[in-house]
Amino acid sequence: MPSLPDGTPIPALGQGTWHMGEKGAARKAEADALRLGLDLGMTLIDTAEMYAEGGAEEVVGEAIAGRRAEVFLVSKVYPHNASRRGAVAACERSLKRMKVETIDLYLLHWRGSVPLAETVEAFEALRAAGKIRRWGVSNCDVDDLEELGPALADCATDQVLYSLEHRGVEFDLLPFCAARRMPVMAYSPIGQGGKLLRHRALARVAARQGATPAQVALAWTLRDATIVSIPKASDPAHVRQNAAARELALTAEDLATLDAAFAPPTRKRGLAML
Ligand SMILES: NC(=O)c1ccc[n+]([C@@H]2O[C@H](COP(=O)([O-])OP(=O)(O)OC[C@H]3O[C@@H](n4cnc5c(N)ncnc54)[C@H](OP(=O)(O)O)[C@@H]3O)[C@@H](O)[C@H]2O)c1
């Protein structure tokens, strides 16, 4: 189980929420899917003020009503709201939508024009006020993390695009974070349910394992104990499959098949993001 730099253990497998809350008619089913995920132990929920412009946070609020203590709640502030006053106001709106007193981990969604140091100041004020327990960043590369300076010691995570299709962070970002005992959150770990899941190498490993391609893609992210993987699933069958991916132990042969099809990086590349 991964741990935060402050020693708090967090689940390796959580649940994403991008695109939830976009259609009123689907909200109940989405909240049900998140609750099913909680029942199955996927108790870290990742959301953002951006998703459905607050709609996803409302779905999360519905899903966790009466179960707040079970959940490790992650949300994110828009870069254009990440100023000293803007971040505080945005966080208060998020708390209200989710009907909670505090957010366990609050992230800068990506870097914008507000200086990082100012956002950190706002995050520290929110932490002192008990509105968030910790803060972190998203879509930040090694040079961005270095720019945090001494505040890097208080940064709880970096949430980045990481999947078989996007392995660039293995070159330097993952080792950089591991050296600081900072877990990395892998977003879009199953390639948004797109062409990754139709790849022949994934199908071959899935057949060998008696699993689905999505489960193999997820198990691959979870092979590294410092990674927290946050697939999004509104379909209950997907939720069940994803939860079961924790039981999948990829063999050396499986990993070699996947490495041959999705080569690990051999040089620095710019950080990929969605
Ligand atoms: N920080 C950032 O900038 C950033 C960017 C992107 C994403 N994220 C976070 O990361 C989360 C995950 O990323 P994502 O939503 O982009 O993509 P993802 O989790 O890789 O893929 C989600 C898609 O895959 C489908 N799916 C889920 N489980 C499946 C399974 N077992 N078999 C087949 N298909 C399955 C889902 O369908 P159903 O919904 O129909 O089940 C959905 O269409 C987001 O929801 C969000 O919380 C963060």
The ligand as an ORCA input file, in Angstrom:
! r2SCAN-3c Opt
* xyz 0 1
  N      -5.050     15.537    -13.227
  C      -5.455     15.493    -14.475
  O      -5.139     16.374    -15.297
  C      -6.340     14.359    -14.923
  C      -6.542     14.131    -16.300
  C      -7.335     13.045    -16.669
  C      -7.904     12.232    -15.692
  N      -7.729     12.499    -14.366
  C      -8.357     11.665    -13.305
  O      -8.044     10.301    -13.578
  C      -9.253      9.555    -13.713
  C      -9.077      8.415    -14.676
  O      -8.735      8.867    -15.968
  P      -9.780      8.908    -17.194
  O     -11.148      8.991    -16.690
  O      -9.267      9.962    -18.096
  O      -9.531      7.534    -17.959
  P      -9.484      5.983    -17.543
  O      -9.762      5.768    -16.137
  O      -8.203      5.459    -18.119
  O     -10.683      5.394    -18.442
  C     -12.031      5.637    -18.166
  C     -12.864      4.986    -19.265
  O     -12.604      3.579    -19.295
  C     -13.827      2.865    -19.125
  N     -13.547      1.715    -18.245
  C     -13.379      1.741    -16.903
  N     -13.129      0.511    -16.442
  C     -13.153     -0.317    -17.516
  C     -12.990     -1.709    -17.673
  N     -12.724     -2.517    -16.628
  N     -13.081     -2.229    -18.937
  C     -13.326     -1.431    -19.998
  N     -13.498     -0.090    -19.908
  C     -13.416      0.450    -18.667
  C     -14.804      3.820    -18.493
  O     -16.116      3.468    -18.891
  P     -17.407      3.596    -17.905
  O     -17.295      4.919    -17.226
  O     -18.553      3.458    -18.839
  O     -17.364      2.452    -16.921
  C     -14.359      5.151    -19.089
  O     -14.914      5.315    -20.376
  C     -10.253     10.627    -14.171
  O     -11.594     10.195    -14.067
  C      -9.880     11.770    -13.274
  O     -10.389     11.575    -11.970
  C      -6.926     13.534    -13.966
*
